[in-house]
Amino acid sequence: MDIMKIVHQAKNLIINPKGTMFKLKDEQVTMKDIIIYLAIVAAPTFLGMLIGYGFFWGGGAGQLLGYAFAMAIITYILSIIGVIVFGFLLNALAGNFKSKQNKMQALKLVSYAATPWLLLGIVNIYPVIGLIALLGGIYGLYILYLGIPIFMETPKEQEMPYFVISLIVFIVVMGLVWWLSSFIWTRLVWGAVWGSYHGGGYWYPY
């Protein structure tokens, strides 16, 4: 996938989500394309966390910068995995709502829906306003709602039920992603960083 093509797609998805998704519906993509797309649109989230927590809070100090990098890379990778898992689950649910099961179409849909949320992750440069990224998540859910009948060929009467159940699944998946990322950096990474300040032992903040 061409980087500029991805940037152009992301911009159009935000400006005109429904029209853009109709154009992208028949585009042939592979799992590799999906991963590359997510890796690029999630880059602002990675950079936001690295700069925000490494320099804004950490002042660029060596160990805290290392902690920020670890936190950013963990969040980056798990966010991408979470979106892909959600795509598989969205596809698995399709038959319950008279929709067409198609793994790649479901993955395309959730990747496009995740775009504004992942892009707005750049606001973590200033952690105090990091919650603004939630606005991207809300807009992403709107894109998901618009895209369900386009990509999953869902009948009109099943659109809202499918969306509501998908929303619940999304919350559960992202909740698990948040818990897992918190567990990794709190128990392992943060403990390792502070260990040097406590005689080489591990200190776990609660």
Helices and strands as residue ranges (DSSP letters): H 3-15, H 17-24, H 31-41, H 43-51, I 52-57, H 62-93, G 94-97, H 103-119, G 120-125, G 127-132, H 133-151, H 156-183, I 184-189, H 190-195, G 196-198
